[in-house]
Structure formats: structure tokens, C-alpha cells
Amino acid sequence: MYKYILESAGDIDWLALIPLIVFFCFFTLTIVRVMMKKKSYIEEMERMPFDDE
């Protein structure tokens, strides 16, 4: 079935599709990583520029 779908796709530019897939994966992984950070770590990073140390 997949072979038939790929054959019928015809003029899809696969070289343009690969960067789109890579970008989507990178963006998704970045969002997941940010969402998994602890709240205390994010608050510490927020305060860092204002610390005098």
C-alpha cells in the first residue's frame, strides 16, 4: 500500500521535504525539553541577570 502511495506522489520534491521533517522534529524535541524543565530551574534562570554576584 505504501509503495503505491509513494509511486503515485510523483513530483513531490523529496529534497525539500527532508528539511521540513528535520525542522519539525527539532522543534518538537525543543518544546518537549522546555516543558519537562522544573519550575525551580526556570525561576532561577529568570533571576540570574539581576543577581549582583
SEMAR-661629 format. One record per atom (N, C-alpha, C): atom name; y, z, x; residue in one letter. Coordinates in steps of 0.02 Angstrom, whole numbers, plus 50000, padded with zeros to 5 digits. Example, Ala and Ser with C-alpha at 12.3 -4.5 7.8 and 13.67 -1.06 7.14 Angstrom:
BEGIN
+------+-------+-------+-------+------+
! site !     y !     z !     x ! code !
+------+-------+-------+-------+------+
!    N ! 49716 ! 50390 ! 50660 !    a !
!   CA ! 49775 ! 50390 ! 50615 !    a !
!    C ! 49835 ! 50390 ! 50660 !    a !
!    N ! 49888 ! 50354 ! 50642 !    s !
!   CA ! 49947 ! 50357 ! 50684 !    s !
!    C ! 50002 ! 50394 ! 50645 !    s !
+------+-------+-------+-------+------+
This chain:
BEGIN
+------+-------+-------+-------+------+
! site !     y !     z !     x ! code !
+------+-------+-------+-------+------+
!    N ! 49941 ! 50000 ! 50041 !    m !
!   CA ! 50000 ! 50000 ! 50000 !    m !
!    C ! 50063 ! 50000 ! 50044 !    m !
!    N ! 50066 ! 50044 ! 50094 !    y !
!   CA ! 50125 ! 50048 ! 50137 !    y !
!    C ! 50135 ! 49983 ! 50176 !    y !
!    N ! 50080 ! 49952 ! 50195 !    k !
!   CA ! 50084 ! 49889 ! 50232 !    k !
!    C ! 50118 ! 49836 ! 50188 !    k !
!    N ! 50100 ! 49834 ! 50125 !    y !
!   CA ! 50130 ! 49786 ! 50079 !    y !
!    C ! 50205 ! 49799 ! 50070 !    y !
!    N ! 50223 ! 49862 ! 50065 !    i !
!   CA ! 50294 ! 49879 ! 50057 !    i !
!    C ! 50334 ! 49859 ! 50119 !    i !
!    N ! 50306 ! 49873 ! 50178 !    l !
!   CA ! 50341 ! 49854 ! 50240 !    l !
!    C ! 50346 ! 49779 ! 50248 !    l !
!    N ! 50294 ! 49743 ! 50227 !    e !
!   CA ! 50297 ! 49670 ! 50232 !    e !
!    C ! 50347 ! 49640 ! 50183 !    e !
!    N ! 50354 ! 49670 ! 50125 !    s !
!   CA ! 50400 ! 49644 ! 50075 !    s !
!    C ! 50472 ! 49664 ! 50089 !    s !
!    N ! 50482 ! 49713 ! 50134 !    a !
!   CA ! 50550 ! 49734 ! 50150 !    a !
!    C ! 50589 ! 49678 ! 50184 !    a !
!    N ! 50554 ! 49637 ! 50223 !    g !
!   CA ! 50584 ! 49577 ! 50252 !    g !
!    C ! 50639 ! 49589 ! 50301 !    g !
!    N ! 50701 ! 49580 ! 50279 !    d !
!   CA ! 50757 ! 49580 ! 50325 !    d !
!    C ! 50792 ! 49648 ! 50333 !    d !
!    N ! 50755 ! 49701 ! 50330 !    i !
!   CA ! 50783 ! 49767 ! 50346 !    i !
!    C ! 50791 ! 49770 ! 50422 !    i !
!    N ! 50850 ! 49790 ! 50444 !    d !
!   CA ! 50862 ! 49794 ! 50516 !    d !
!    C ! 50836 ! 49862 ! 50540 !    d !
!    N ! 50777 ! 49861 ! 50569 !    w !
!   CA ! 50744 ! 49923 ! 50591 !    w !
!    C ! 50783 ! 49957 ! 50647 !    w !
!    N ! 50818 ! 49918 ! 50688 !    l !
!   CA ! 50857 ! 49949 ! 50742 !    l !
!    C ! 50917 ! 49987 ! 50715 !    l !
!    N ! 50940 ! 49971 ! 50656 !    a !
!   CA ! 50995 ! 50009 ! 50625 !    a !
!    C ! 50968 ! 50069 ! 50587 !    a !
!    N ! 50907 ! 50065 ! 50565 !    l !
!   CA ! 50877 ! 50119 ! 50526 !    l !
!    C ! 50857 ! 50178 ! 50571 !    l !
!    N ! 50836 ! 50165 ! 50631 !    i !
!   CA ! 50813 ! 50218 ! 50677 !    i !
!    C ! 50869 ! 50267 ! 50693 !    i !
!    N ! 50930 ! 50245 ! 50712 !    p !
!   CA ! 50984 ! 50294 ! 50724 !    p !
!    C ! 51002 ! 50335 ! 50662 !    p !
!    N ! 50996 ! 50304 ! 50604 !    l !
!   CA ! 51010 ! 50341 ! 50542 !    l !
!    C ! 50959 ! 50397 ! 50533 !    l !
!    N ! 50897 ! 50384 ! 50546 !    i !
!   CA ! 50845 ! 50434 ! 50540 !    i !
!    C ! 50855 ! 50490 ! 50591 !    i !
!    N ! 50872 ! 50470 ! 50653 !    v !
!   CA ! 50884 ! 50520 ! 50706 !    v !
!    C ! 50943 ! 50565 ! 50687 !    v !
!    N ! 50997 ! 50534 ! 50662 !    f !
!   CA ! 51056 ! 50574 ! 50642 !    f !
!    C ! 51038 ! 50621 ! 50585 !    f !
!    N ! 51001 ! 50597 ! 50535 !    f !
!   CA ! 50982 ! 50639 ! 50479 !    f !
!    C ! 50940 ! 50698 ! 50502 !    f !
!    N ! 50893 ! 50686 ! 50546 !    c !
!   CA ! 50850 ! 50741 ! 50572 !    c !
!    C ! 50892 ! 50791 ! 50611 !    c !
!    N ! 50937 ! 50767 ! 50654 !    f !
!   CA ! 50980 ! 50812 ! 50693 !    f !
!    C ! 51025 ! 50853 ! 50648 !    f !
!    N ! 51055 ! 50821 ! 50598 !    f !
!   CA ! 51099 ! 50856 ! 50552 !    f !
!    C ! 51061 ! 50908 ! 50513 !    f !
!    N ! 51001 ! 50891 ! 50489 !    t !
!   CA ! 50960 ! 50938 ! 50451 !    t !
!    C ! 50940 ! 50998 ! 50494 !    t !
!    N ! 50918 ! 50985 ! 50555 !    l !
!   CA ! 50899 ! 51040 ! 50600 !    l !
!    C ! 50958 ! 51085 ! 50617 !    l !
!    N ! 51017 ! 51055 ! 50625 !    t !
!   CA ! 51077 ! 51095 ! 50639 !    t !
!    C ! 51094 ! 51141 ! 50580 !    t !
!    N ! 51090 ! 51114 ! 50520 !    i !
!   CA ! 51104 ! 51154 ! 50460 !    i !
!    C ! 51054 ! 51211 ! 50453 !    i !
!    N ! 50990 ! 51197 ! 50464 !    v !
!   CA ! 50938 ! 51248 ! 50460 !    v !
!    C ! 50950 ! 51302 ! 50512 !    v !
!    N ! 50968 ! 51282 ! 50573 !    r !
!   CA ! 50979 ! 51331 ! 50626 !    r !
!    C ! 51038 ! 51376 ! 50610 !    r !
!    N ! 51091 ! 51348 ! 50584 !    v !
!   CA ! 51150 ! 51388 ! 50566 !    v !
!    C ! 51134 ! 51436 ! 50509 !    v !
!    N ! 51096 ! 51413 ! 50460 !    m !
!   CA ! 51079 ! 51456 ! 50403 !    m !
!    C ! 51033 ! 51514 ! 50423 !    m !
!    N ! 50996 ! 51506 ! 50477 !    m !
!   CA ! 50950 ! 51558 ! 50498 !    m !
!    C ! 50981 ! 51610 ! 50544 !    m !
!    N ! 51043 ! 51599 ! 50566 !    k !
!   CA ! 51077 ! 51648 ! 50609 !    k !
!    C ! 51090 ! 51712 ! 50570 !    k !
!    N ! 51087 ! 51767 ! 50605 !    k !
!   CA ! 51101 ! 51831 ! 50573 !    k !
!    C ! 51176 ! 51839 ! 50560 !    k !
!    N ! 51192 ! 51872 ! 50507 !    k !
!   CA ! 51261 ! 51883 ! 50488 !    k !
!    C ! 51299 ! 51922 ! 50542 !    k !
!    N ! 51266 ! 51969 ! 50573 !    s !
!   CA ! 51300 ! 52008 ! 50626 !    s !
!    C ! 51319 ! 51964 ! 50685 !    s !
!    N ! 51277 ! 51916 ! 50703 !    y !
!   CA ! 51292 ! 51870 ! 50758 !    y !
!    C ! 51353 ! 51827 ! 50741 !    y !
!    N ! 51356 ! 51803 ! 50680 !    i !
!   CA ! 51413 ! 51761 ! 50660 !    i !
!    C ! 51477 ! 51801 ! 50659 !    i !
!    N ! 51475 ! 51863 ! 50636 !    e !
!   CA ! 51534 ! 51905 ! 50636 !    e !
!    C ! 51557 ! 51921 ! 50707 !    e !
!    N ! 51510 ! 51932 ! 50752 !    e !
!   CA ! 51526 ! 51945 ! 50823 !    e !
!    C ! 51561 ! 51884 ! 50853 !    e !
!    N ! 51537 ! 51825 ! 50839 !    m !
!   CA ! 51567 ! 51763 ! 50865 !    m !
!    C ! 51637 ! 51752 ! 50835 !    m !
!    N ! 51646 ! 51773 ! 50773 !    e !
!   CA ! 51712 ! 51767 ! 50741 !    e !
!    C ! 51764 ! 51809 ! 50777 !    e !
!    N ! 51744 ! 51869 ! 50798 !    r !
!   CA ! 51791 ! 51916 ! 50829 !    r !
!    C ! 51802 ! 51902 ! 50903 !    r !
!    N ! 51760 ! 51862 ! 50935 !    m !
!   CA ! 51765 ! 51850 ! 51007 !    m !
!    C ! 51833 ! 51826 ! 51032 !    m !
!    N ! 51865 ! 51778 ! 51001 !    p !
!   CA ! 51929 ! 51755 ! 51027 !    p !
!    C ! 51984 ! 51808 ! 51026 !    p !
!    N ! 51978 ! 51858 ! 50983 !    f !
!   CA ! 52029 ! 51909 ! 50976 !    f !
!    C ! 52016 ! 51971 ! 51019 !    f !
!    N ! 51959 ! 51974 ! 51052 !    d !
!   CA ! 51944 ! 52031 ! 51095 !    d !
!    C ! 51986 ! 52027 ! 51159 !    d !
!    N ! 52009 ! 52085 ! 51183 !    d !
!   CA ! 52050 ! 52087 ! 51244 !    d !
!    C ! 52008 ! 52090 ! 51307 !    d !
!    N ! 51945 ! 52101 ! 51300 !    e !
!   CA ! 51902 ! 52111 ! 51359 !    e !
!    C ! 51891 ! 52049 ! 51397 !    e !
+------+-------+-------+-------+------+
